[in-house]
Amino acid sequence: MPHTSKLSCRVVFSPQAWGQVGRMPHGTFVAVQEAVARIEREGRVQRSSAGNTVTRLRLAPGPLDIICEWDETRRTLTVVDIVSVPAEAC
């Protein structure tokens, strides 16, 4: 079920996500930043089966999946991982 309130939060990148950022071209990183800002603005996070809020966003070109978690208590959106998606999966 989508979380519809505006997030108005802090955005952080996990060490694993920063590792991915360090290997991507500048243009791709800018696209990732814009996608994460869009998630923050639109409040598009979904509840996982474990009960925490997560979202998976497919970003092209790349393509990449941006995996985020939302912590309501801390009002923090964490970019957990950025994963390359095989072309045949798109």
Biopython code that builds the backbone (N, CA, C, O; Angstrom):
import numpy as np
from Bio.PDB.StructureBuilder import StructureBuilder

atoms = [
    (1, "MET", "N", (0.848, -1.172, 0.000)),
    (1, "MET", "CA", (0.000, 0.000, 0.000)),
    (1, "MET", "C", (0.898, 1.241, 0.000)),
    (1, "MET", "O", (1.753, 1.370, 0.876)),
    (2, "PRO", "N", (0.725, 2.160, -0.965)),
    (2, "PRO", "CA", (1.577, 3.345, -1.026)),
    (2, "PRO", "C", (1.419, 4.235, 0.199)),
    (2, "PRO", "O", (0.332, 4.378, 0.759)),
    (3, "HIS", "N", (2.522, 4.817, 0.588)),
    (3, "HIS", "CA", (2.562, 5.790, 1.677)),
    (3, "HIS", "C", (2.352, 7.138, 1.002)),
    (3, "HIS", "O", (3.186, 7.530, 0.185)),
    (4, "THR", "N", (1.296, 7.856, 1.298)),
    (4, "THR", "CA", (0.936, 9.012, 0.498)),
    (4, "THR", "C", (1.341, 10.358, 1.079)),
    (4, "THR", "O", (1.296, 11.358, 0.362)),
    (5, "SER", "N", (1.731, 10.428, 2.333)),
    (5, "SER", "CA", (2.098, 11.726, 2.886)),
    (5, "SER", "C", (3.449, 12.173, 2.340)),
    (5, "SER", "O", (4.287, 11.352, 1.968)),
    (6, "LYS", "N", (3.644, 13.477, 2.298)),
    (6, "LYS", "CA", (4.929, 14.010, 1.855)),
    (6, "LYS", "C", (5.979, 13.631, 2.885)),
    (6, "LYS", "O", (5.745, 13.730, 4.090)),
    (7, "LEU", "N", (7.137, 13.196, 2.405)),
    (7, "LEU", "CA", (8.142, 12.690, 3.327)),
    (7, "LEU", "C", (8.830, 13.794, 4.117)),
    (7, "LEU", "O", (9.026, 13.641, 5.323)),
    (8, "SER", "N", (9.203, 14.903, 3.481)),
    (8, "SER", "CA", (9.872, 15.996, 4.169)),
    (8, "SER", "C", (10.884, 15.454, 5.171)),
    (8, "SER", "O", (10.659, 15.462, 6.382)),
    (9, "CYS", "N", (11.991, 14.989, 4.636)),
    (9, "CYS", "CA", (12.881, 14.195, 5.458)),
    (9, "CYS", "C", (14.344, 14.422, 5.111)),
    (9, "CYS", "O", (14.700, 15.222, 4.245)),
    (10, "ARG", "N", (15.147, 13.696, 5.814)),
    (10, "ARG", "CA", (16.576, 13.616, 5.564)),
    (10, "ARG", "C", (16.807, 12.425, 4.639)),
    (10, "ARG", "O", (16.181, 11.380, 4.813)),
    (11, "VAL", "N", (17.691, 12.568, 3.664)),
    (11, "VAL", "CA", (18.033, 11.466, 2.767)),
    (11, "VAL", "C", (19.484, 11.090, 3.022)),
    (11, "VAL", "O", (20.366, 11.949, 3.021)),
    (12, "VAL", "N", (19.728, 9.795, 3.241)),
    (12, "VAL", "CA", (21.090, 9.303, 3.453)),
    (12, "VAL", "C", (21.337, 8.111, 2.533)),
    (12, "VAL", "O", (20.404, 7.417, 2.129)),
    (13, "PHE", "N", (22.593, 7.890, 2.215)),
    (13, "PHE", "CA", (23.006, 6.747, 1.403)),
    (13, "PHE", "C", (23.749, 5.767, 2.299)),
    (13, "PHE", "O", (24.626, 6.167, 3.065)),
    (14, "SER", "N", (23.407, 4.495, 2.210)),
    (14, "SER", "CA", (24.125, 3.466, 2.966)),
    (14, "SER", "C", (25.529, 3.319, 2.382)),
    (14, "SER", "O", (25.767, 3.737, 1.249)),
    (15, "PRO", "N", (26.460, 2.733, 3.136)),
    (15, "PRO", "CA", (27.804, 2.494, 2.589)),
    (15, "PRO", "C", (27.761, 1.681, 1.292)),
    (15, "PRO", "O", (28.541, 1.937, 0.374)),
    (16, "GLN", "N", (26.867, 0.717, 1.216)),
    (16, "GLN", "CA", (26.754, -0.091, 0.000)),
    (16, "GLN", "C", (26.311, 0.767, -1.189)),
    (16, "GLN", "O", (26.843, 0.625, -2.290)),
    (17, "ALA", "N", (25.342, 1.652, -0.969)),
    (17, "ALA", "CA", (24.881, 2.536, -2.041)),
    (17, "ALA", "C", (25.989, 3.499, -2.453)),
    (17, "ALA", "O", (26.167, 3.756, -3.644)),
    (18, "TRP", "N", (26.742, 4.041, -1.480)),
    (18, "TRP", "CA", (27.855, 4.938, -1.817)),
    (18, "TRP", "C", (28.906, 4.205, -2.642)),
    (18, "TRP", "O", (29.519, 4.798, -3.530)),
    (19, "GLY", "N", (29.119, 2.927, -2.359)),
    (19, "GLY", "CA", (30.052, 2.139, -3.165)),
    (19, "GLY", "C", (29.615, 2.083, -4.615)),
    (19, "GLY", "O", (30.443, 2.174, -5.521)),
    (20, "GLN", "N", (28.309, 1.933, -4.840)),
    (20, "GLN", "CA", (27.777, 1.925, -6.203)),
    (20, "GLN", "C", (27.919, 3.303, -6.845)),
    (20, "GLN", "O", (28.267, 3.412, -8.020)),
    (21, "VAL", "N", (27.651, 4.345, -6.076)),
    (21, "VAL", "CA", (27.769, 5.716, -6.578)),
    (21, "VAL", "C", (29.195, 5.988, -7.043)),
    (21, "VAL", "O", (29.403, 6.634, -8.070)),
    (22, "GLY", "N", (30.176, 5.497, -6.288)),
    (22, "GLY", "CA", (31.579, 5.731, -6.631)),
    (22, "GLY", "C", (31.997, 5.107, -7.945)),
    (22, "GLY", "O", (33.021, 5.490, -8.510)),
    (23, "ARG", "N", (31.225, 4.150, -8.443)),
    (23, "ARG", "CA", (31.563, 3.477, -9.697)),
    (23, "ARG", "C", (30.732, 3.946, -10.889)),
    (23, "ARG", "O", (30.915, 3.446, -11.999)),
    (24, "MET", "N", (29.832, 4.885, -10.680)),
    (24, "MET", "CA", (28.970, 5.292, -11.797)),
    (24, "MET", "C", (29.411, 6.631, -12.380)),
    (24, "MET", "O", (30.003, 7.456, -11.684)),
    (25, "PRO", "N", (29.116, 6.840, -13.663)),
    (25, "PRO", "CA", (29.422, 8.127, -14.287)),
    (25, "PRO", "C", (28.626, 9.256, -13.624)),
    (25, "PRO", "O", (27.569, 9.027, -13.034)),
    (26, "HIS", "N", (29.151, 10.463, -13.734)),
    (26, "HIS", "CA", (28.524, 11.633, -13.117)),
    (26, "HIS", "C", (27.065, 11.783, -13.549)),
    (26, "HIS", "O", (26.200, 12.032, -12.709)),
    (27, "GLY", "N", (26.783, 11.638, -14.827)),
    (27, "GLY", "CA", (25.416, 11.797, -15.330)),
    (27, "GLY", "C", (24.451, 10.813, -14.701)),
    (27, "GLY", "O", (23.302, 11.155, -14.424)),
    (28, "THR", "N", (24.910, 9.597, -14.475)),
    (28, "THR", "CA", (24.067, 8.584, -13.834)),
    (28, "THR", "C", (23.803, 8.969, -12.386)),
    (28, "THR", "O", (22.684, 8.815, -11.896)),
    (29, "PHE", "N", (24.837, 9.475, -11.693)),
    (29, "PHE", "CA", (24.649, 9.895, -10.306)),
    (29, "PHE", "C", (23.640, 11.034, -10.217)),
    (29, "PHE", "O", (22.805, 11.053, -9.313)),
    (30, "VAL", "N", (23.709, 11.979, -11.143)),
    (30, "VAL", "CA", (22.740, 13.078, -11.153)),
    (30, "VAL", "C", (21.324, 12.522, -11.325)),
    (30, "VAL", "O", (20.391, 12.977, -10.663)),
    (31, "ALA", "N", (21.165, 11.538, -12.217)),
    (31, "ALA", "CA", (19.850, 10.918, -12.419)),
    (31, "ALA", "C", (19.374, 10.214, -11.145)),
    (31, "ALA", "O", (18.191, 10.270, -10.809)),
    (32, "VAL", "N", (20.295, 9.553, -10.438)),
    (32, "VAL", "CA", (19.948, 8.897, -9.171)),
    (32, "VAL", "C", (19.492, 9.943, -8.156)),
    (32, "VAL", "O", (18.479, 9.754, -7.482)),
    (33, "GLN", "N", (20.237, 11.049, -8.045)),
    (33, "GLN", "CA", (19.857, 12.113, -7.113)),
    (33, "GLN", "C", (18.463, 12.642, -7.424)),
    (33, "GLN", "O", (17.655, 12.851, -6.519)),
    (34, "GLU", "N", (18.183, 12.860, -8.716)),
    (34, "GLU", "CA", (16.872, 13.374, -9.108)),
    (34, "GLU", "C", (15.770, 12.369, -8.779)),
    (34, "GLU", "O", (14.690, 12.755, -8.332)),
    (35, "ALA", "N", (16.039, 11.089, -8.999)),
    (35, "ALA", "CA", (15.042, 10.053, -8.692)),
    (35, "ALA", "C", (14.758, 9.989, -7.196)),
    (35, "ALA", "O", (13.603, 9.874, -6.786)),
    (36, "VAL", "N", (15.801, 10.062, -6.387)),
    (36, "VAL", "CA", (15.623, 10.023, -4.929)),
    (36, "VAL", "C", (14.864, 11.269, -4.466)),
    (36, "VAL", "O", (14.008, 11.177, -3.587)),
    (37, "ALA", "N", (15.169, 12.427, -5.047)),
    (37, "ALA", "CA", (14.442, 13.649, -4.698)),
    (37, "ALA", "C", (12.966, 13.510, -5.060)),
    (37, "ALA", "O", (12.096, 13.992, -4.335)),
    (38, "ARG", "N", (12.688, 12.849, -6.186)),
    (38, "ARG", "CA", (11.299, 12.624, -6.594)),
    (38, "ARG", "C", (10.586, 11.711, -5.587)),
    (38, "ARG", "O", (9.433, 11.955, -5.232)),
    (39, "ILE", "N", (11.274, 10.667, -5.132)),
    (39, "ILE", "CA", (10.690, 9.789, -4.109)),
    (39, "ILE", "C", (10.367, 10.604, -2.863)),
    (39, "ILE", "O", (9.294, 10.458, -2.278)),
    (40, "GLU", "N", (11.296, 11.458, -2.462)),
    (40, "GLU", "CA", (11.090, 12.280, -1.262)),
    (40, "GLU", "C", (9.903, 13.219, -1.453)),
    (40, "GLU", "O", (9.040, 13.317, -0.581)),
    (41, "ARG", "N", (9.857, 13.907, -2.591)),
    (41, "ARG", "CA", (8.772, 14.864, -2.855)),
    (41, "ARG", "C", (7.408, 14.189, -2.912)),
    (41, "ARG", "O", (6.437, 14.677, -2.333)),
    (42, "GLU", "N", (7.345, 13.064, -3.615)),
    (42, "GLU", "CA", (6.059, 12.419, -3.869)),
    (42, "GLU", "C", (5.647, 11.451, -2.772)),
    (42, "GLU", "O", (4.502, 11.000, -2.736)),
    (43, "GLY", "N", (6.575, 11.129, -1.878)),
    (43, "GLY", "CA", (6.247, 10.216, -0.793)),
    (43, "GLY", "C", (5.923, 8.818, -1.276)),
    (43, "GLY", "O", (5.067, 8.147, -0.700)),
    (44, "ARG", "N", (6.587, 8.372, -2.315)),
    (44, "ARG", "CA", (6.279, 7.060, -2.897)),
    (44, "ARG", "C", (7.116, 5.963, -2.273)),
    (44, "ARG", "O", (8.109, 5.516, -2.848)),
    (45, "VAL", "N", (6.718, 5.548, -1.128)),
    (45, "VAL", "CA", (7.324, 4.380, -0.495)),
    (45, "VAL", "C", (6.215, 3.380, -0.223)),
    (45, "VAL", "O", (5.066, 3.770, -0.011)),
    (46, "GLN", "N", (6.540, 2.114, -0.226)),
    (46, "GLN", "CA", (5.548, 1.066, -0.017)),
    (46, "GLN", "C", (5.959, 0.207, 1.160)),
    (46, "GLN", "O", (7.145, 0.060, 1.454)),
    (47, "ARG", "N", (4.980, -0.352, 1.823)),
    (47, "ARG", "CA", (5.262, -1.245, 2.952)),
    (47, "ARG", "C", (5.684, -2.604, 2.427)),
    (47, "ARG", "O", (5.043, -3.174, 1.543)),
    (48, "SER", "N", (6.774, -3.114, 2.986)),
    (48, "SER", "CA", (7.228, -4.455, 2.617)),
    (48, "SER", "C", (6.490, -5.477, 3.469)),
    (48, "SER", "O", (5.760, -5.118, 4.392)),
    (49, "SER", "N", (6.683, -6.742, 3.155)),
    (49, "SER", "CA", (6.048, -7.796, 3.950)),
    (49, "SER", "C", (6.581, -7.806, 5.380)),
    (49, "SER", "O", (5.910, -8.292, 6.290)),
    (50, "ALA", "N", (7.791, -7.268, 5.582)),
    (50, "ALA", "CA", (8.371, -7.206, 6.926)),
    (50, "ALA", "C", (7.804, -6.039, 7.733)),
    (50, "ALA", "O", (8.076, -5.916, 8.927)),
    (51, "GLY", "N", (7.006, -5.171, 7.071)),
    (51, "GLY", "CA", (6.380, -4.072, 7.785)),
    (51, "GLY", "C", (7.107, -2.748, 7.659)),
    (51, "GLY", "O", (6.525, -1.700, 7.939)),
    (52, "ASN", "N", (8.377, -2.769, 7.239)),
    (52, "ASN", "CA", (9.058, -1.497, 7.048)),
    (52, "ASN", "C", (8.684, -0.943, 5.679)),
    (52, "ASN", "O", (8.147, -1.667, 4.840)),
    (53, "THR", "N", (8.960, 0.318, 5.454)),
    (53, "THR", "CA", (8.592, 0.913, 4.183)),
    (53, "THR", "C", (9.799, 0.903, 3.267)),
    (53, "THR", "O", (10.874, 1.393, 3.615)),
    (54, "VAL", "N", (9.600, 0.342, 2.103)),
    (54, "VAL", "CA", (10.674, 0.256, 1.119)),
    (54, "VAL", "C", (10.114, 0.671, -0.230)),
    (54, "VAL", "O", (8.906, 0.617, -0.457)),
    (55, "THR", "N", (10.987, 1.079, -1.109)),
    (55, "THR", "CA", (10.570, 1.344, -2.474)),
    (55, "THR", "C", (11.677, 0.911, -3.402)),
    (55, "THR", "O", (12.859, 0.973, -3.061)),
    (56, "ARG", "N", (11.289, 0.481, -4.554)),
    (56, "ARG", "CA", (12.233, 0.049, -5.579)),
    (56, "ARG", "C", (11.872, 0.841, -6.821)),
    (56, "ARG", "O", (10.745, 0.750, -7.307)),
    (57, "LEU", "N", (12.795, 1.604, -7.331)),
    (57, "LEU", "CA", (12.545, 2.480, -8.465)),
    (57, "LEU", "C", (13.456, 2.076, -9.607)),
    (57, "LEU", "O", (14.673, 2.013, -9.430)),
    (58, "ARG", "N", (12.901, 1.803, -10.765)),
    (58, "ARG", "CA", (13.689, 1.467, -11.954)),
    (58, "ARG", "C", (14.085, 2.770, -12.635)),
    (58, "ARG", "O", (13.230, 3.600, -12.945)),
    (59, "LEU", "N", (15.364, 2.947, -12.863)),
    (59, "LEU", "CA", (15.895, 4.169, -13.450)),
    (59, "LEU", "C", (16.571, 3.830, -14.767)),
    (59, "LEU", "O", (17.458, 2.978, -14.808)),
    (60, "ALA", "N", (16.164, 4.481, -15.830)),
    (60, "ALA", "CA", (16.803, 4.308, -17.137)),
    (60, "ALA", "C", (17.489, 5.625, -17.480)),
    (60, "ALA", "O", (17.009, 6.651, -16.996)),
    (61, "PRO", "N", (18.550, 5.702, -18.257)),
    (61, "PRO", "CA", (19.211, 4.537, -18.823)),
    (61, "PRO", "C", (20.045, 3.851, -17.762)),
    (61, "PRO", "O", (20.330, 4.431, -16.714)),
    (62, "GLY", "N", (20.402, 2.721, -18.010)),
    (62, "GLY", "CA", (21.191, 1.937, -17.057)),
    (62, "GLY", "C", (20.957, 0.489, -17.322)),
    (62, "GLY", "O", (21.874, -0.206, -17.760)),
    (63, "PRO", "N", (19.820, 0.021, -17.086)),
    (63, "PRO", "CA", (18.874, 0.501, -16.072)),
    (63, "PRO", "C", (19.334, 0.122, -14.671)),
    (63, "PRO", "O", (20.100, -0.822, -14.480)),
    (64, "LEU", "N", (18.853, 0.870, -13.715)),
    (64, "LEU", "CA", (19.221, 0.654, -12.318)),
    (64, "LEU", "C", (17.964, 0.535, -11.469)),
    (64, "LEU", "O", (16.953, 1.173, -11.763)),
    (65, "ASP", "N", (18.019, -0.262, -10.439)),
    (65, "ASP", "CA", (16.997, -0.265, -9.396)),
    (65, "ASP", "C", (17.579, 0.482, -8.207)),
    (65, "ASP", "O", (18.680, 0.175, -7.751)),
    (66, "ILE", "N", (16.836, 1.463, -7.708)),
    (66, "ILE", "CA", (17.230, 2.197, -6.508)),
    (66, "ILE", "C", (16.348, 1.664, -5.384)),
    (66, "ILE", "O", (15.123, 1.773, -5.440)),
    (67, "ILE", "N", (16.972, 1.092, -4.373)),
    (67, "ILE", "CA", (16.227, 0.476, -3.274)),
    (67, "ILE", "C", (16.350, 1.381, -2.047)),
    (67, "ILE", "O", (17.451, 1.649, -1.567)),
    (68, "CYS", "N", (15.205, 1.846, -1.550)),
    (68, "CYS", "CA", (15.179, 2.791, -0.429)),
    (68, "CYS", "C", (14.333, 2.233, 0.705)),
    (68, "CYS", "O", (13.435, 1.419, 0.492)),
    (69, "GLU", "N", (14.637, 2.685, 1.905)),
    (69, "GLU", "CA", (13.825, 2.366, 3.082)),
    (69, "GLU", "C", (13.444, 3.668, 3.773)),
    (69, "GLU", "O", (14.230, 4.614, 3.819)),
    (70, "TRP", "N", (12.240, 3.703, 4.305)),
    (70, "TRP", "CA", (11.724, 4.869, 5.006)),
    (70, "TRP", "C", (11.610, 4.557, 6.488)),
    (70, "TRP", "O", (10.997, 3.560, 6.870)),
    (71, "ASP", "N", (12.195, 5.399, 7.319)),
    (71, "ASP", "CA", (12.087, 5.269, 8.773)),
    (71, "ASP", "C", (11.230, 6.427, 9.272)),
    (71, "ASP", "O", (11.695, 7.564, 9.360)),
    (72, "GLU", "N", (9.981, 6.127, 9.596)),
    (72, "GLU", "CA", (9.029, 7.154, 10.021)),
    (72, "GLU", "C", (9.486, 7.842, 11.301)),
    (72, "GLU", "O", (9.360, 9.061, 11.422)),
    (73, "THR", "N", (10.013, 7.087, 12.253)),
    (73, "THR", "CA", (10.434, 7.651, 13.532)),
    (73, "THR", "C", (11.524, 8.697, 13.348)),
    (73, "THR", "O", (11.478, 9.768, 13.954)),
    (74, "ARG", "N", (12.487, 8.386, 12.522)),
    (74, "ARG", "CA", (13.613, 9.304, 12.295)),
    (74, "ARG", "C", (13.380, 10.246, 11.125)),
    (74, "ARG", "O", (14.181, 11.147, 10.878)),
    (75, "ARG", "N", (12.271, 10.036, 10.395)),
    (75, "ARG", "CA", (11.967, 10.843, 9.201)),
    (75, "ARG", "C", (13.160, 10.825, 8.253)),
    (75, "ARG", "O", (13.624, 11.865, 7.787)),
    (76, "THR", "N", (13.644, 9.607, 7.980)),
    (76, "THR", "CA", (14.832, 9.428, 7.149)),
    (76, "THR", "C", (14.543, 8.463, 6.010)),
    (76, "THR", "O", (13.996, 7.379, 6.216)),
    (77, "LEU", "N", (14.919, 8.875, 4.808)),
    (77, "LEU", "CA", (14.864, 8.005, 3.635)),
    (77, "LEU", "C", (16.291, 7.544, 3.371)),
    (77, "LEU", "O", (17.167, 8.361, 3.092)),
    (78, "THR", "N", (16.526, 6.238, 3.459)),
    (78, "THR", "CA", (17.863, 5.687, 3.249)),
    (78, "THR", "C", (17.909, 4.979, 1.908)),
    (78, "THR", "O", (17.101, 4.092, 1.637)),
    (79, "VAL", "N", (18.862, 5.376, 1.067)),
    (79, "VAL", "CA", (19.119, 4.646, -0.169)),
    (79, "VAL", "C", (19.976, 3.459, 0.245)),
    (79, "VAL", "O", (21.151, 3.617, 0.576)),
    (80, "VAL", "N", (19.380, 2.270, 0.226)),
    (80, "VAL", "CA", (20.028, 1.061, 0.722)),
    (80, "VAL", "C", (20.981, 0.491, -0.312)),
    (80, "VAL", "O", (22.090, 0.075, 0.023)),
    (81, "ASP", "N", (20.554, 0.471, -1.570)),
    (81, "ASP", "CA", (21.380, -0.124, -2.615)),
    (81, "ASP", "C", (20.962, 0.424, -3.968)),
    (81, "ASP", "O", (19.837, 0.890, -4.146)),
    (82, "ILE", "N", (21.873, 0.362, -4.905)),
    (82, "ILE", "CA", (21.623, 0.721, -6.294)),
    (82, "ILE", "C", (22.129, -0.461, -7.103)),
    (82, "ILE", "O", (23.322, -0.766, -7.091)),
    (83, "VAL", "N", (21.217, -1.128, -7.807)),
    (83, "VAL", "CA", (21.530, -2.398, -8.446)),
    (83, "VAL", "C", (21.349, -2.291, -9.954)),
    (83, "VAL", "O", (20.320, -1.806, -10.425)),
    (84, "SER", "N", (22.346, -2.744, -10.713)),
    (84, "SER", "CA", (22.201, -2.822, -12.167)),
    (84, "SER", "C", (21.218, -3.926, -12.513)),
    (84, "SER", "O", (21.256, -5.012, -11.936)),
    (85, "VAL", "N", (20.347, -3.637, -13.452)),
    (85, "VAL", "CA", (19.339, -4.603, -13.876)),
    (85, "VAL", "C", (19.742, -5.140, -15.247)),
    (85, "VAL", "O", (20.000, -4.354, -16.158)),
    (86, "PRO", "N", (19.801, -6.463, -15.414)),
    (86, "PRO", "CA", (20.126, -7.014, -16.729)),
    (86, "PRO", "C", (19.120, -6.547, -17.783)),
    (86, "PRO", "O", (17.929, -6.427, -17.499)),
    (87, "ALA", "N", (19.600, -6.287, -18.988)),
    (87, "ALA", "CA", (18.747, -5.766, -20.058)),
    (87, "ALA", "C", (17.528, -6.645, -20.307)),
    (87, "ALA", "O", (16.450, -6.127, -20.595)),
    (88, "GLU", "N", (17.675, -7.960, -20.204)),
    (88, "GLU", "CA", (16.542, -8.854, -20.471)),
    (88, "GLU", "C", (15.457, -8.760, -19.405)),
    (88, "GLU", "O", (14.337, -9.220, -19.631)),
    (89, "ALA", "N", (15.767, -8.168, -18.238)),
    (89, "ALA", "CA", (14.778, -8.033, -17.163)),
    (89, "ALA", "C", (13.917, -6.787, -17.334)),
    (89, "ALA", "O", (12.938, -6.603, -16.611)),
    (90, "CYS", "N", (14.272, -5.944, -18.272)),
    (90, "CYS", "CA", (13.553, -4.674, -18.445)),
    (90, "CYS", "C", (12.340, -4.816, -19.331)),
    (90, "CYS", "O", (11.633, -3.837, -19.572)),
]
sb = StructureBuilder()
sb.init_structure("model")
sb.init_model(0)
sb.init_chain("A")
sb.init_seg("    ")
for serial, (resi, resn, name, xyz) in enumerate(atoms, 1):
    if name == "N":
        sb.init_residue(resn, " ", resi, " ")
    sb.init_atom(name, np.array(xyz, "f"), 0.0, 1.0, " ", f" {name:<3s}", serial, name[0])
structure = sb.get_structure()
